[in-house]
Amino acid sequence: MFASRGASYIVLTDTVSDQLDTEQECRPFFVDLSKLPARQKQHLQRVGLLEYANGGEDDSKDNFNVKLLREKHTEYLKQPFVSSLHSSFVSLDSSRPWIIYWCLHGLDLLGHNFAKDDLDRIIGTLRSCLTFSGDGEAGFGGGPGQLAHCAPNYAAVLALCIIGGQCQGSADAAAAYEAIDRKALYTWFLSLRQDYSITLPNGKVVKRVGYRMHHDGEVDVRGTYTVLCIAKLLNILTEELCEGVAEYVA
């Protein structure tokens, strides 16, 4: 499971070294449950994390299953939708779509169904994060009135699509999809394009295209990925958006 020190890497960079250090720190937490003392396994069973096939307190053959505490996880993920967040979350004011997406994604995987009032508030919050400009372009920002940014835009669109997928055919699904202005998003994506041209030693000119995270922001693979991913999801991925991207990433 864990790589020996740099053995599987061509170059041992600082990033690789940090990764290996992290793996070593996590190593003690990866234990063979069958080798735990009986009292520790009994404790895991009492808190609901282990379930023995024979229903007893222990099993000499270690015939047990690891259980996910679905109810506890569901209650934890519902917190941002049913109560106010602690004041310490103010540092994530520009990450509101991310908080919504993280929680929605987890709840969707757990099979949780939302009440209509909750869905209305979630859709309303995300809609308020959509920032329009005078050029007919729009993207989701991290909060109401904030600058359109590829990262929260990615999270907001995915969150709305989760609602649309979970509530297919309902008014909630329609409201979620209608909150996504595909035409304005496409125009915004084009405004984030950054074209480069390089001349190879053989004289051939190669066009490379990357995407900014936001207007006047950095150009990187992160911005490029989130633009193309959302464009693909919304069925607005065109040759115009893709031109030169493969050359940029390579």
Disulfide bonds with the S-S distance in Angstrom:
none
